[in-house]
Amino acid sequence: MFKTLLTIFLLSPVVQADDLLDVLDGGAKVNSDKVVPAEPSVFKSIISRPTAEQNIFLQFLQKGEVKKALYQWPSAFEGTSFAKSDTGKALYGYLLFKNNLKLVGLETLFQTHPKQINKDMVELWQSTMQVEDKIWSLTDVRWASEWTDIFGISAEVAVMAREFEQELPLSQLEKLLRKTPPNSWERNWTEWRYITSLLLEGQDVKAAKLLKHLQSVKENNPISTNLMDITAARMLYQNGYLSQAIRYYQKVSKKSDYWFQALEEMGWSELRLGQPQNTLAHMKTLMTPAFEPDVGPETFYLSSLAHLKVCDYTEVSETLKEFRSRFQRKTKVLLDLEETPESKAVKTLFARLEKTRVSMDTLGEAGVLLPRYSTRDEALFYLVQRHVALSQEGQIAQKLYSQSLSEGTALVGFQAKMERFKKMVLSQARNSYTASLNRVKFLAKEEIEEISSVLKKMQIVEAELIQQLALSDRVIEDTKDVKEKVQKGTTGSTSRETLKFPFQGEVWFDEISNYRIDIAKGCQAGKEKAL
C-alpha cells in the first residue's frame, strides 16, 4: 500500500521535484493541504516534468554553472525525445553558446524549425542575441522568414550580406527595402544590392537614380565612396558617355584598391575617344614594376593596342615581350597554388586577414605570389575570419574536454561523448580552413583563365603588328607631304620637371599617375619601324 501511494505521489503532475525541494527546505508557503508552487523559471516551462538527472542539470543552469550543465547534458537527456525535439536542440545550442561556443551554438539552433520551439526558449535566445549582433556575419546558416520574426531584420540582412556571389532576386530585395528603417546600415546595404541587381537586369536608369541617392548618404553607409564612383563610371561607360565616365574614374582615390581598375578602365575610355596618348600615360603608371601584384594582363593588351594605334612598333614589341615574361611567371605561381594552395605567401595573407582587411601593397614580396584580387575578396575574408572564430571555439572545446576528466559526470562512457564533441568542433575549424584554401584555388583558377584569354588577344596584336610592318612603306609614302601631327596629352601633372625619352618626341611627367604623353608624328612619314 505504501509503495502504491509513493508511486502515485512521485508521478503526480501536481508535485514537481523542484517544488518538493522547496517544501522540505521551507522555501514554499503551505496553505492547508495545498502546496503553492514557487515562481516558475524559464527552464521549468521548457522541461515540464524533469527526471532526477534533469533536475541536476536545471539546477546547474539556473545557478549559471553552465560548464557543469554541459557535462550533465548526456546524463540528463541522451536518447530522450526531448533532446531530439526542436526545443531540446534549441536548449542544447543555448548551452553551447553560454559556454563560449557561440558559432557552434547558434548554428545548432538553426538546425531546428523555429515555430516548433518553446516560446520561453525563443525569448531566451532573443535576449541573448541582442548583444551578440556581430556574430551573424560569421555564421553559416540557412535563413527563413520565421527567423526574422525572432531575431529581426538586422540579423537577416547581416546573414544575407555574406552571400557575396549569390544574386538576390529583385522581389526579395524590394521586400527588404520596405522592412528596413531609413538611414540604417541595413537599408543602405539592401539598396546597394538592389542597385547591382538592377544593373544585371539592364535597368540602368533606375539603378543610377538609386546610386545617386546612396552616394549622398554619409552615415551608416557600408559601401565605400570609391566603389560607388567606379560603379557610376562603368554605368556611363557602358552607355557610351565616355567623357562623363572619365570624370567619375578620376574620383577614385589612389589609396583605394579600385584605383588600378579605375585607371585601366579610364585608359579604355580615352582610347575610344581617340586619345591614345592619354591611354599610354595611364598605362605607363600601371606598368610601374612596384604595382605588379595589382595589375592584370588586360593592362598590357590595352597598352599594346594604344602603341599599335600610333604605329609605335618598337613599344608594341617591348610590351609583348614584357607580357610574356611577367605572366609566364605569374601563371606558374597560380598553377602551383591550384595544386598546393597552402604556400608561404598564402599563410602570410591569412595571418594578416585574421586581424583585419589588407591591401596588396602591405604584403611586400608575397603580393606577386598571390591571386590579384585575394586581398579584397569578400568571400575569402569571411572564410578566414570564420576559421579564426571556430579555431578559438575548438580550443575552448579542448579545454572543456580536459576539465571534464575531473569535473564531469560519473556516467559510464561520458568521456567518449565529450571527446566526440571536441573532435566535431575542431573538425568544423579545419573545414573552414580548407574552405579558405579552396577559395584561393578558385581565385588562382580565375586569374589563369583571364591570362589565357588575354594571351589570345595578344597573339592577334602580334599578327596585326606583322601586318602593319609589311605596309609601313606605303604609309610613309602616303604621308610624306603631310604636316607633322602632334597629339598633346591632357592627363596628369603640369610640373616643369620632365623626363625626356629619346623616341619620337614623347614627353613624360615624372610623377606616378600624373604622366603625360605628347605623341608626335604617329602613323606618318619618318616614324621609326625597327623592332
C-alpha positions in Angstrom: 0.0 0.0 0.0 2.8 2.4 0.9 4.6 1.6 -2.3 1.5 2.3 -4.3 0.9 5.7 -2.6 4.6 6.6 -3.1 4.4 5.8 -6.8 1.3 7.9 -7.2 2.9 10.8 -5.3 6.1 10.7 -7.3 4.4 10.6 -10.7 1.7 13.2 -9.9 2.0 16.3 -12.1 1.0 18.5 -9.2 4.2 17.8 -7.3 7.4 18.6 -9.2 10.8 17.7 -7.9 11.8 21.4 -7.5 8.6 22.1 -5.6 9.3 19.2 -3.3 12.7 20.6 -2.5 11.2 24.0 -1.8 8.7 22.4 0.6 11.2 20.4 2.5 13.6 23.3 2.7 10.9 25.7 3.9 11.1 27.8 0.7 7.4 27.5 -0.2 4.3 28.5 1.7 1.9 25.8 2.9 -1.8 26.6 2.9 -3.8 23.7 4.4 -3.4 20.7 2.2 -2.4 22.7 -0.9 1.2 23.2 -2.0 1.7 26.7 -3.5 4.5 26.4 -6.1 7.3 28.9 -6.2 7.7 31.3 -9.1 8.5 29.1 -12.1 11.7 29.8 -14.0 12.0 29.9 -17.8 13.7 26.5 -17.6 10.9 24.9 -15.7 8.5 25.8 -18.5 10.8 24.3 -21.1 11.1 20.9 -19.2 7.7 20.3 -17.6 8.3 17.0 -15.9 12.1 16.7 -15.2 13.7 13.5 -14.0 16.3 13.4 -11.2 19.2 13.8 -13.7 17.4 16.6 -15.5 16.8 18.4 -12.2 20.5 18.3 -11.5 21.0 19.8 -15.0 18.4 22.5 -14.4 19.9 23.5 -11.0 23.3 23.9 -12.6 21.8 26.0 -15.4 19.7 28.2 -13.0 22.8 28.9 -10.9 24.8 29.9 -14.0 27.1 26.9 -13.8 26.9 26.4 -17.5 30.0 24.2 -17.7 28.7 21.7 -15.2 25.3 21.8 -17.0 27.1 20.9 -20.3 28.8 18.0 -18.5 25.4 16.9 -17.2 23.6 17.0 -20.5 24.3 13.4 -21.6 23.1 12.0 -18.3 20.0 14.1 -18.4 18.9 13.9 -22.0 20.8 11.4 -24.1 18.4 9.3 -26.1 15.3 11.2 -24.9 12.6 12.5 -27.2 13.2 16.0 -25.7 16.8 16.0 -26.9 15.6 15.2 -30.4 12.8 17.9 -30.3 13.3 21.4 -31.7 13.1 22.9 -28.2 15.7 20.4 -26.9 18.1 21.3 -29.8 17.5 25.0 -29.1 18.3 24.4 -25.4 21.5 22.5 -26.3 22.5 25.2 -28.7 21.9 27.8 -25.9 24.0 25.7 -23.5 26.9 25.6 -26.1 26.6 29.4 -26.7 26.8 30.1 -22.9 30.0 28.0 -22.8 31.5 30.4 -25.4 31.0 28.0 -28.3 28.9 30.8 -29.9 29.1 29.8 -33.6 28.5 26.2 -32.9 25.7 27.0 -30.5 23.9 29.4 -32.9 24.3 27.0 -35.8 22.9 24.2 -33.7 19.8 26.4 -33.1 19.4 26.9 -36.8 19.0 23.1 -37.3 15.5 23.4 -35.8 12.1 24.5 -37.0 11.6 27.9 -35.3 7.8 27.6 -35.0 8.2 24.4 -33.0 10.5 25.9 -30.3 9.0 26.6 -26.9 8.1 30.3 -26.6 10.2 30.8 -23.4 13.2 29.3 -25.2 12.7 31.6 -28.1 12.6 34.6 -25.8 15.8 33.4 -24.1 17.6 33.3 -27.4 16.2 36.7 -28.3 17.6 38.3 -25.2 20.9 36.6 -25.7 21.4 37.7 -29.3 20.6 41.4 -28.6 24.2 41.9 -27.5 25.8 39.4 -30.0 24.9 41.0 -33.3 28.5 40.8 -34.7 28.4 37.0 -34.8 25.7 36.9 -37.5 28.3 37.9 -40.2 30.4 34.7 -39.4 27.5 32.2 -39.4 26.9 29.6 -42.0 23.1 29.2 -41.7 20.2 29.0 -43.9 17.8 31.8 -43.3 14.0 31.5 -43.3 11.4 34.2 -42.8 10.4 32.7 -39.4 13.9 33.6 -38.1 13.2 37.2 -39.0 10.2 37.2 -36.7 12.5 36.0 -33.9 15.8 37.9 -34.4 14.7 40.9 -36.5 15.6 42.4 -39.9 19.2 43.4 -38.8 20.1 39.7 -38.3 18.5 38.8 -41.6 20.4 41.4 -43.5 23.7 40.5 -41.8 23.3 36.9 -42.8 22.4 37.8 -46.4 25.3 40.3 -46.6 27.8 37.4 -46.5 26.1 35.8 -49.6 28.7 37.6 -51.7 28.3 35.8 -55.0 24.7 34.8 -54.9 22.4 37.1 -56.9 19.4 38.0 -54.8 16.0 38.3 -56.6 14.7 41.9 -57.1 11.4 40.9 -55.4 13.3 39.7 -52.2 15.3 42.9 -52.1 12.2 45.0 -52.6 10.6 43.3 -49.6 13.8 44.1 -47.5 13.7 47.7 -48.6 10.2 48.0 -47.3 11.1 46.4 -44.0 14.4 48.2 -43.2 14.3 51.5 -41.4 15.5 54.6 -43.2 19.1 55.8 -42.8 20.1 52.4 -41.3 23.0 50.2 -42.2 20.5 47.5 -43.2 18.6 49.9 -45.6 21.8 51.2 -47.2 23.3 47.7 -47.8 20.0 46.5 -49.2 19.8 49.5 -51.5 23.3 48.7 -52.8 22.4 45.1 -53.6 19.3 46.3 -55.2 21.3 48.6 -57.4 23.7 45.8 -58.5 20.8 43.5 -59.3 19.1 46.3 -61.3 22.3 46.7 -63.4 22.3 42.9 -64.1 18.7 43.2 -65.2 19.6 46.1 -67.6 17.6 48.7 -65.6 20.4 51.3 -65.7 18.3 54.4 -65.3 16.6 53.2 -62.2 19.9 51.9 -60.8 21.5 55.3 -61.5 18.8 57.2 -59.6 19.3 54.9 -56.5 23.1 55.1 -56.8 22.9 58.9 -56.8 20.9 58.8 -53.6 23.2 56.3 -52.0 26.2 58.5 -52.8 24.6 61.3 -50.8 24.3 59.1 -47.7 27.1 59.8 -45.2 26.0 57.8 -42.1 25.7 54.0 -41.8 26.8 53.5 -45.3 28.7 50.2 -45.7 29.6 50.9 -49.3 32.8 52.8 -49.9 32.8 56.1 -51.9 35.4 54.6 -54.3 33.2 51.6 -55.1 30.2 53.8 -55.8 32.3 56.1 -58.0 33.7 53.3 -60.1 30.3 51.8 -60.4 28.9 55.1 -61.7 31.8 55.4 -64.2 31.1 51.9 -65.5 27.4 52.7 -66.0 28.3 55.7 -68.0 31.0 53.9 -70.0 28.6 51.0 -70.9 26.1 53.6 -72.2 28.6 55.4 -74.3 29.1 58.5 -72.1 32.9 58.3 -72.2 33.9 61.8 -71.1 31.5 61.7 -68.2 32.8 58.2 -67.2 36.3 59.6 -67.1 35.3 62.2 -64.6 34.0 59.5 -62.2 37.0 57.3 -62.7 39.2 60.3 -61.7 37.3 60.5 -58.4 38.6 57.1 -57.3 41.3 57.6 -54.6 44.9 56.4 -55.1 44.6 54.8 -51.7 41.8 52.6 -52.9 42.2 49.0 -54.2 39.8 50.1 -57.0 42.3 52.7 -58.3 44.2 50.3 -60.5 40.9 49.2 -62.2 39.8 52.8 -62.5 43.0 53.8 -64.2 42.8 50.9 -66.7 39.1 51.5 -67.5 39.8 55.2 -67.9 42.5 54.2 -70.4 39.9 52.3 -72.4 37.7 55.4 -72.4 40.5 57.6 -73.7 41.3 55.1 -76.5 37.7 55.0 -77.6 37.7 58.8 -77.6 40.7 58.8 -80.0 43.2 59.9 -77.4 45.8 57.1 -77.4 48.4 59.4 -75.8 46.3 59.6 -72.7 45.8 55.9 -72.6 49.5 55.4 -72.8 50.0 57.8 -69.9 47.7 55.7 -67.7 49.4 52.5 -68.8 52.8 54.0 -68.0 51.6 54.3 -64.4 50.1 50.9 -64.2 53.1 49.1 -65.7 55.4 50.5 -63.0 57.1 47.4 -61.5 56.0 48.3 -58.0 52.4 47.8 -59.0 53.0 44.3 -60.4 50.8 42.5 -57.8 47.8 44.7 -58.5 47.9 44.9 -62.3 46.5 42.2 -64.6 47.1 41.1 -68.2 44.4 43.4 -69.6 46.6 46.4 -69.0 49.3 45.0 -71.3 46.7 44.3 -74.0 45.4 47.9 -73.8 48.9 49.3 -73.8 49.9 47.3 -76.9 46.7 48.5 -78.7 47.5 52.1 -77.9 51.0 51.8 -79.2 49.8 50.0 -82.3 47.3 52.8 -82.9 50.1 55.4 -83.1 52.4 52.9 -85.0 55.0 52.8 -82.2 56.1 49.3 -83.2 59.1 49.2 -81.0 56.9 49.7 -77.9 54.4 47.2 -79.2 57.1 44.6 -79.4 58.5 45.5 -76.0 55.0 45.2 -74.4 54.6 41.8 -76.0 57.9 40.7 -74.5 57.1 42.1 -71.1 53.7 40.4 -71.1 55.2 37.0 -71.9 57.9 37.4 -69.2 55.6 38.7 -66.4 52.7 36.4 -67.0 54.6 33.2 -67.6 56.0 33.7 -64.1 52.6 34.6 -62.7 50.9 31.6 -64.4 53.5 29.2 -62.9 52.7 30.7 -59.5 49.0 30.3 -60.0 49.3 26.8 -61.2 51.3 25.9 -58.1 48.6 27.5 -56.0 45.9 25.4 -57.7 48.0 22.3 -56.9 49.2 23.3 -53.4 47.4 26.4 -52.1 49.0 26.3 -48.6 52.1 28.3 -49.7 54.2 30.6 -47.5 52.6 33.6 -49.2 49.1 32.4 -48.6 49.9 31.8 -44.9 51.2 35.4 -44.7 47.9 36.6 -46.3 45.8 34.6 -43.9 47.8 35.8 -40.9 47.0 39.4 -42.0 43.3 38.7 -42.8 42.8 37.1 -39.4 43.3 40.6 -37.9 41.9 43.0 -40.5 41.4 43.8 -44.2 44.6 44.4 -46.1 45.8 45.7 -49.5 48.4 44.1 -51.7 51.0 46.8 -51.1 51.2 45.9 -47.4 52.2 42.3 -48.3 55.6 43.2 -49.9 57.1 40.4 -52.0 54.3 38.0 -51.1 51.9 40.0 -53.2 53.3 38.7 -56.5 52.8 35.2 -55.3 49.0 35.5 -54.7 45.9 35.8 -56.9 45.4 39.5 -57.8 42.1 40.1 -56.0 42.8 37.9 -53.0 43.2 40.8 -50.6 39.8 42.3 -51.3 37.9 39.1 -52.0 34.9 39.3 -49.6 34.3 35.5 -49.6 38.0 34.8 -48.6 37.9 37.4 -45.8 34.7 35.8 -44.4 36.2 32.3 -44.5 39.4 33.3 -42.8 37.5 35.2 -40.1 35.2 32.3 -39.6 38.2 30.0 -39.3 39.6 32.2 -36.6 36.3 32.1 -34.6 36.0 28.3 -35.0 39.6 27.7 -34.0 39.0 29.7 -30.8 36.0 27.6 -30.1 38.0 24.5 -30.9 40.4 25.5 -28.2 37.5 26.0 -25.8 36.2 22.6 -26.6 39.6 21.1 -26.0 39.7 22.8 -22.6 36.2 21.7 -21.7 37.1 18.1 -22.6 40.3 18.2 -20.5 38.5 19.7 -17.5 35.6 17.2 -17.8 38.1 14.5 -16.6 37.8 15.8 -13.1 34.6 17.9 -13.2 32.3 15.8 -15.3 29.6 13.3 -14.6 30.2 9.8 -13.4 28.2 8.4 -16.3 29.9 5.5 -18.0 31.1 6.4 -21.4 30.8 10.1 -20.8 34.4 10.9 -21.8 33.9 9.3 -25.2 30.9 11.6 -25.8 32.9 14.7 -24.8 35.8 13.6 -27.0 33.5 13.2 -30.0 32.1 16.7 -29.3 35.6 18.1 -29.1 36.5 16.5 -32.4 33.4 17.8 -34.1 34.2 21.4 -33.2 37.9 21.0 -34.2 36.7 19.4 -37.5 34.5 22.4 -38.2 37.5 24.7 -37.7 39.6 22.5 -40.1 36.8 22.6 -42.7 36.7 26.3 -42.6 40.5 26.5 -43.1 40.1 24.1 -46.0 37.4 26.2 -47.5 39.7 29.2 -47.3 42.4 27.3 -49.2 39.8 26.2 -51.8 38.8 29.9 -52.3 42.5 30.7 -53.0 42.5 27.9 -55.6 39.3 29.3 -57.2 40.8 32.8 -57.4 44.0 31.3 -58.9 42.0 29.4 -61.5 40.0 32.5 -62.4 43.2 34.5 -63.0 44.7 31.7 -65.1 41.7 31.8 -67.3 42.0 35.6 -67.5 45.6 35.4 -68.6 44.8 32.7 -71.1 42.0 34.9 -72.6 44.3 37.9 -72.9 47.1 35.8 -74.3 44.8 35.0 -77.3 44.2 38.8 -77.8 47.9 39.5 -77.6 48.5 36.9 -80.4 46.1 38.9 -82.5 48.1 42.1 -81.7 51.3 40.3 -82.7 49.7 39.3 -86.0 48.5 42.9 -86.6 52.0 44.2 -85.8 53.5 42.0 -88.5 50.8 43.1 -91.0 51.3 46.8 -90.2 55.1 46.5 -90.6 54.6 45.0 -94.0 52.5 48.0 -95.0 54.7 50.6 -93.3 56.5 51.7 -96.6 53.1 52.5 -98.1 52.2 54.6 -95.0 55.4 56.5 -95.3 54.8 57.2 -99.0 51.3 58.4 -98.4 52.1 60.7 -95.6 55.4 62.2 -96.7 53.9 65.6 -97.6 51.5 65.8 -94.6 52.4 68.2 -91.9 53.6 66.5 -88.7 50.7 65.8 -86.4 51.1 66.2 -82.7 48.6 64.8 -80.2 49.0 66.6 -76.9 48.5 64.7 -73.7 45.8 66.1 -71.4 46.4 63.8 -68.4 48.5 64.2 -65.3 50.8 66.8 -63.9 51.7 70.3 -65.3 55.1 70.2 -63.5 58.1 71.5 -65.3 60.2 68.6 -64.1 60.0 66.1 -67.0 61.8 63.1 -68.3 62.5 63.3 -72.0 62.7 60.0 -73.8 64.8 59.6 -76.9 62.0 58.3 -79.1 59.6 60.3 -81.2 59.4 63.3 -79.1 57.3 61.8 -76.3 57.4 63.7 -73.0 56.6 62.0 -69.7 56.0 63.9 -66.5 57.8 62.1 -63.8 55.1 61.7 -61.2 53.1 58.5 -60.6 49.6 58.7 -62.0 50.5 62.1 -63.4 52.3 61.1 -66.5 51.5 62.9 -69.7 52.5 61.9 -73.2 52.7 64.0 -76.3 52.5 61.9 -79.5 54.5 63.4 -82.4 54.3 62.0 -86.0 52.3 58.9 -85.1 51.5 56.8 -88.3 53.2 59.3 -90.5 56.4 59.5 -92.7 59.5 59.3 -90.6 58.0 57.0 -87.9 60.6 54.5 -86.7 59.8 51.0 -87.7 62.6 49.0 -86.1 61.8 46.3 -83.6 
